[in-house]
Structure formats: C-alpha cells, structure tokens
C-alpha cells in the first residue's frame, strides 16, 4: 500500500476516535502478520471508549456521506466521508 494512502486511512480512523471519545481512551495496535524479504503485512487495530456505532449501522457507516446518527453532524461535525475513504481500495 502506498504510504500516503496508509497515512490517510490511519488519520481518518484516529480522527474519528478522537472526535467521538470525550472521556476514556484510544488505543492503536499494530501487528505484523507476515514478512518476506521485500514486504511486511501489517494489521492496524484502533479501539476507543467513545460513543460507538450501533450494530445495525455497521454495514452502512463505510458508505459515502453516511453517518450512524442524524445528530452526528450537528453534535460532532464531519461529512460522513472518513470511513468511506478508509474502505476505498484504490
């Protein structure tokens, strides 16, 4: 993956975690899944104690301009593009 793209994805995930975690914690875990002479496969896990996403919204929050709640924009701002950018593969 392009380093700029990886930076964009991590920035979006961490921005969301910061935006929606008023009290508590945010953790970023990086695991090396595999390695060859020329490549490493990494897994990034971002967890937080923020407001969360209801299970019935998990399948749509990665769609463009979709947010888990209609109150989200009013209370927290944003366009609903952050997670959609994270999902996009090219």
Rosetta blueprint (number, residue, H / E / L):
1 X L
2 X L
3 X H
4 X H
5 X H
6 X H
7 X H
8 X H
9 X H
10 X H
11 X H
12 X H
13 X H
14 X H
15 X H
16 X H
17 X H
18 X H
19 X H
20 X H
21 X L
22 X L
23 X L
24 X L
25 X L
26 X E
27 X E
28 X E
29 X E
30 X E
31 X E
32 X E
33 X E
34 X E
35 X E
36 X L
37 X L
38 X L
39 X L
40 X E
41 X E
42 X E
43 X E
44 X E
45 X E
46 X E
47 X E
48 X E
49 X L
50 X L
51 X L
52 X L
53 X L
54 X L
55 X H
56 X H
57 X H
58 X L
59 X L
60 X L
61 X L
62 X L
63 X L
64 X L
65 X L
66 X L
67 X L
68 X L
69 X L
70 X L
71 X L
72 X H
73 X H
74 X H
75 X H
76 X H
77 X L
78 X L
79 X L
80 X L
81 X L
82 X H
83 X H
84 X H
85 X H
86 X H
87 X H
88 X L
89 X L
90 X L
